[in-house]
Amino acid sequence: MDGRRRDDIRQGMRVEIVLKKDQRTGKRTIGVIRDILTSAAYHSRGIKVRLDDGQVGRVQAVLFDEP
């Protein structure tokens, strides 16, 4: 999943986001979703979320833990 559809995103998921300050470089930050901030069902640049540590950014990828 690429993080552009709100239905694919849930609290507690481990994701990669791009912070506002890192948009130019594309540097990704890994964390766990605390809050979903985008109310729209779809966003072309990724659903905006707040991580457990308080950082805010747009979801680029959902990470699935290996069994």
N, C-alpha and C positions, 0 to 999 in steps of 0.2 A: 504494500500500500504506500502511496506517495504523500498522503496527508492533505489532499485538497478537498476531500469530502468529509463533512462534519460527522456523518453517520459512521465513518470508519475510526473515529477518535473517541476514546473513553478515558475518564479519570483513572489514574494508576498505571496507564500504559507507559512503557519505556520507548522514548522517541529521540530522534535527532532533530534539532531545530537550528534555524539561523537567527541570531540576534540582530537587532536593528543596526548596531555598530559594525557587524560583520557581513552586511549585505554585499558590499563591494567585493570582498575576498571570497565569500561563500563558505567561510569557516563554520563548521557545525559543532554544536554543543549537545551532549547527551544528557538526558534526565528523565524524570518521571512526572507525568502530567498531574498538576494539582487542580487547575481550573481551565476551562475552555472559554476563551474570550470572544471568539467570532460567533455571531448569532446566525449568520447566513449558512445555508446548507452546503454551499460550495464557494471556494475562493481560489482563484487561479495561481496565487503565489503561496498558498498553504494556509491552513487554519491557524489562527493565533492562539497560543496557549501560555499559561504560566506554569513553570516547573515548581517542584517541591522546594527548591532553593530560592524561589522568587524571581528568577530570570524569565523574561518574556520574549517570545519569538514565534516564528512561523514553522510549522511542522514540515520537514522535508522527507522524513522516512519514519515508519513504525518499525521498531526493532523487536524481533521475536527471539526469545531465549532458546538456545539449543537444548534438546532433551539430554 
